[in-house]
Every structure is written in structure tokens, then in C-alpha cells.
Amino acid sequence: MPHAKGKITARELLDLQSHLMLESNLVGQFNHFARECTDPQLRQMCESFARSRMDSFQRLAQHTNISPIQ
């Protein structure tokens, strides 16, 4: 359903918050895996995944500051 630019529905906000929690968990898991890895190449991949998920987290977090909520 279309809505005015810059406005977000309560449902969309809840969905964003849920996805933020998921991204946060993924960052934590990939950082944990990176610390536990003995293979340097695999460690580097896990660190890269963690950075990528953190970037996604930060982009999504920006959208939770949109107001007003419909």
C-alpha cells in the first residue's frame, strides 16, 4: 500500500526492528566464528561477513528514525 514519502507505518517499523535484531545476531555470530577459526582464510571471510552485516544493520537503523509513523 503506497504512503506518503518519509512516513513509515507501525508495521513497517516493527519489521525493520525485527530485521535489525537479526542483523545484530548475525554480526555477533560471524565475529564469534572469526575468533574461533584457526584457518586464516576462513577467519578473514567471517570478519568480512561480520562487516557486511554491520553495514546492513547501520543502513536499516537509519530507516527507524523516519517520522512520523502512520
C-alpha positions in Angstrom: 0.0 0.0 0.0 1.6 3.3 -1.0 2.1 6.0 1.6 3.5 9.5 1.7 7.2 9.9 1.3 9.1 10.0 4.6 6.3 8.2 6.5 6.5 4.7 7.8 3.7 2.5 9.1 3.8 0.9 12.6 4.0 -2.5 10.8 7.0 -1.4 8.7 8.7 -0.2 11.8 8.2 -3.5 13.6 9.5 -5.3 10.5 12.6 -3.1 10.5 13.2 -3.6 14.2 12.9 -7.4 13.7 15.4 -7.3 10.9 17.8 -5.2 13.0 17.7 -7.8 15.6 18.5 -10.5 13.0 21.4 -8.4 11.6 22.8 -7.8 15.1 22.7 -11.6 15.8 24.5 -12.3 12.5 27.2 -9.8 13.3 27.7 -11.4 16.7 27.8 -14.9 15.2 30.3 -14.1 12.5 32.5 -12.3 14.9 32.4 -15.4 17.2 33.2 -17.7 14.3 36.1 -15.4 13.3 37.6 -15.6 16.8 37.2 -19.4 16.9 38.7 -20.1 13.5 42.2 -21.5 13.2 42.2 -21.2 9.4 43.3 -17.6 8.5 41.3 -17.6 5.2 38.1 -18.7 6.9 38.7 -16.2 9.7 39.1 -13.4 7.1 35.8 -14.5 5.4 33.9 -14.4 8.7 35.3 -11.0 9.6 34.2 -9.8 6.1 30.7 -11.2 6.6 30.5 -9.5 10.0 31.5 -6.1 8.5 28.9 -6.6 5.7 26.1 -7.4 8.1 27.1 -4.4 10.3 26.8 -2.2 7.2 23.4 -3.6 6.6 22.5 -3.0 10.2 23.5 0.6 10.1 21.6 1.2 6.9 18.5 -0.3 8.3 18.9 1.6 11.6 18.7 4.9 9.7 15.2 3.9 8.5 13.9 3.5 12.0 14.4 7.3 12.5 11.9 8.2 9.8 8.9 10.1 11.2 6.1 10.5 11.6 4.7 7.0 11.9 1.3 6.4 10.4 
